[in-house]
Amino acid sequence: MANKKTWLDGPNIPGENDFDTVGRYPGENLGLPESGSGALASVSRRAGGVFIDWILCLLIASVLTKFTHILGGVSTATFILWILMGIVCGILFARTPGMAMLGMGVARIDVPGTTVGIWRGVVRTLLTACLFPAAMVDSDGRGIHDRATGTVVIRD
């Protein structure tokens, strides 16, 4: 009875990195170390990075909207700046300022040590902006946005 699937289990959609066995720790099946540099960043650390980025964009948007409303109000300007910062910083530095402050970065899992690239930087940020892909994680702690782009957030 324990193996019987119900509608509560959700769809069983296979992915490129679905493994027969769950690793002993998050990231093991991806070849990442358990702890230290190169280990998978925790969900709470990643959320902290997003929070720092959001506050930074909110401060910039608050100043910008004092002089112009071309980006809309503070809320809209904050969201637009957050998306732009995620795309530009993701492509150029493989990390946002919040990630850098908390010692994290984005890495490709297919070719370690290479840059994230333009399409991964853009798609990853736009999917993160939808919130749901980032909030739904697999057994390795990777969000749907990371699975879709073949990336992972690791610790420095």
N, C-alpha and C positions, 0 to 999 in steps of 0.2 A: 504494500500500500504506500510505502514511503517513496517509491520511484514513480508513482502515477502522476502525470502532468495534469494540471488543471488550467483554466483560463487565468488564474491568479499568477501563474508562473511567467506569463507574457510570451511573446513570440521567441522561437529559437532560431535566430538569424545568425548563421555562421559568419565569422570574420576571418581575415587573413591571419590573425594572431590568436585564434582560438586553439587551445591546447587540450590534449586528452586529460591531463592532470593539472590541478591547481598547484602553483608553486608554493614553497614553504613560506615565502615572503613576497610582497608585491614587487614585481619587476624581475623576479628570478627567471621566468620563462622568456623574458626579453633579453636576457644576458646582462642584466644590470646587477651591480653589487647590492648586498643587503643594507649597507649603511655607508656613510661617508660620501666623498666626491663621486659623482656619477650615479648615485642611488636615486630611485624614484622619489620625487618630492611629495610630501603628504598633502592630502586634500586641504587640511587647515592652513598649511603654509601657502599653498596656491591661492586660497581664498584671501589670505592676508595680503598677498601681492596685488590681487585685483582691488582690494579695498584701498591700498596705498595709491594705486594708479587712479582710482576713481576720485579720491580726495584731491590729488594733484590736479586732475582735470577740472574738478569743481572750483578750485581756487583760480585757475586760469580763466575758466568760463565766467566766473563772477567778475573778474576784472574786465574781460572783453565786453561783456554785456552792459557795462557801465558806459561804454563809448559807442557801441553799435549793436543793433539787433539783427544783423545780417544772418547770424546762426540761430536766430530764435531767442527764446528765453534761456535762463540759466540751465534748466534741466536738459533742454534739447542741445544746447551748446556743449554741455558736459558730456553727453552721450556721443555726439559727433567727434569731439576731441579725443575721447577715450578710444573710439574705433580707429581714428587716424593714428593715434599714438601706438596702438597695438599693432597696426599694419606696418608702419614705418620702423618702429623699434624692433619688431619681430623679424623683418627682412634684414635690416642693417646690423643688429646686434644680437639677435636670437634671444632677446629678453627685453622686458619693459623695465622702466625705472623701479616699479614695485618688486618685480622679480629680482632685479639686481640688489636691491636693499636687503632682501631676505635670502640672498645667496642661491638663486635658481636660474635656470636657463632652459630654452627649448632645444631639443636635439632630434635629429632624424633617427629612426630605428633601422631603416633599410641600409643606409650608408653612414655609419657613425663618423663623426669628425667633419662632415661637410655642412655647408650652410643650409639653413631652412629653405631658402629660396622664395621667390616672389609668390607663386601660386599657393604654397603652403602657408606663408605668412598672411595672405589675404583671406583665404578660405578659413583658416583656423580662427582668425579674429572675428570674422563675420558669423561663424557658427557659435563662438563664445558669446557674441552679442545677443544671440537668441536665448541665452541662459540655460535652457534645458539640456543641450548637448554637454555643456560643461558640468552640470549638476549630476548627470547620470554617468556613473563610472562602472567599469568592469572589475573583474577580480584582481587585476593589476593596478587598479586605481586610476586608470586612464579614462578621460572623458570621451564622449562620442566625437568631439571635435578633434581630439588627438588621434583617435582610431581612424577617422576619415582622412586625415592628412599624413598619417604614418609618422607621427611625432610623439614625443614624450617629454614631460617636464622633469628635469633632473636637478639634483643639488650640485653646487660648485664644490 
